[in-house]
Structures are given as C-alpha cells and as structure tokens.
C-alpha cells in the first residue's frame, strides 16, 4: 500500500519493505514487536529518533498475476525509464570531459 508519513504514522508495512536503509530499519523494528499494541525500543538513526507501535494486523493477500499485471508493468516501465535516464545523464557527463 502507498504510505506517507502523516503525524508520525507510516501506514501499513510488510516484511519485504526494504527499499532504503530507513525502510529496512523500520520494518525490522516493527517485525520484532511481539503483539498488537506493543512498542519497539526507542531507536536512534541518522534520520532521527524512532519508536514503532504495532497498531493492527491484516493477513497478507494472495493476488492472481492477472490482477497485478498492470501495476507490475507500470513499475517496470518506471524502473527502466529511471535506469535509462541515469545512463543517459552519465553518458552526457562523460562526453563533457
């Protein structure tokens, strides 16, 4: 699910959250909590001081490939676009030398 920090709330996370060091750290804190309602220890990181509370649990959903195909295609197009833009910029910078 899309997440945005809002009044300290992150929204739903899953065990695979790990796109950044910060995401991995928060997911690690969250999945170390024993039960709904419990708090993690206070953790200090370069980004700040964090405390995680397990608010609720929803079971993971198994979705068919057909139901996620369009989203996967969009994500892959975006990934390839970003990769090509980065390679293009690097190529231009090399030519300037």
C-alpha positions in Angstrom: 0.0 0.0 0.0 1.2 3.5 -0.6 2.5 5.1 2.6 3.2 8.7 3.6 4.4 10.0 6.9 1.5 11.8 8.5 1.6 12.9 12.1 4.2 10.2 12.7 2.1 7.4 11.1 3.6 5.3 8.3 0.6 3.2 7.4 0.9 -0.5 6.5 4.2 -2.1 6.0 5.1 -5.6 5.1 8.1 -7.8 5.8 9.6 -7.0 2.4 9.7 -3.3 2.9 13.4 -2.5 2.4 13.9 -0.1 -0.5 16.1 2.1 1.7 18.1 1.6 4.8 15.5 3.5 6.7 12.6 1.3 5.4 14.6 -1.8 6.4 15.3 -0.4 9.8 11.6 0.4 10.5 10.4 -2.9 9.1 13.0 -4.7 11.3 11.8 -2.8 14.4 8.1 -3.4 13.5 8.5 -7.2 13.0 10.5 -7.6 16.2 7.4 -6.4 18.2 5.6 -9.4 19.9 1.9 -8.4 19.8 -0.6 -5.8 18.7 -0.4 -2.7 20.9 3.3 -3.2 22.0 6.0 -0.7 21.4 9.5 -1.1 20.0 12.5 0.2 21.9 13.5 3.8 21.1 16.0 3.7 18.2 18.3 6.5 17.1 19.4 6.6 13.5 20.9 9.4 11.3 17.4 10.3 10.2 16.2 10.8 13.7 14.8 9.1 16.8 12.1 6.4 16.2 9.6 4.4 18.1 7.3 1.9 16.5 3.9 0.8 17.8 2.1 -2.2 16.3 -1.4 -0.8 15.7 -3.1 -3.7 13.9 -2.6 -6.7 11.7 -4.0 -7.7 8.4 -3.3 -11.0 6.8 -1.3 -11.0 3.6 -3.3 -11.2 0.4 -2.6 -13.7 -2.4 -3.5 -12.0 -5.6 -3.5 -13.5 -9.1 -1.0 -12.4 -11.6 -3.8 -11.0 -13.8 -4.9 -8.8 -11.0 -1.5 -7.2 -10.6 -0.2 -7.3 -14.1 -0.9 -3.7 -15.0 0.7 -2.4 -11.8 3.8 -4.6 -12.4 4.1 -3.3 -15.9 3.8 0.3 -14.7 6.5 -0.3 -12.1 8.8 -2.0 -14.6 8.3 0.9 -17.1 9.2 3.4 -14.4 12.3 1.4 -13.3 13.5 1.1 -16.9 12.8 4.8 -17.5 14.8 5.8 -14.4 17.7 3.5 -15.4 17.8 4.9 -19.0 17.7 8.5 -17.8 20.6 7.7 -15.4 22.6 6.1 -18.1 21.9 8.9 -20.5 23.0 11.6 -17.9 26.2 9.6 -17.2 26.9 9.4 -20.9 26.4 13.2 -21.4 28.7 13.9 -18.4 31.4 11.6 -19.9 31.2 13.5 -23.2 31.7 16.8 -21.4 35.2 15.8 -20.2 
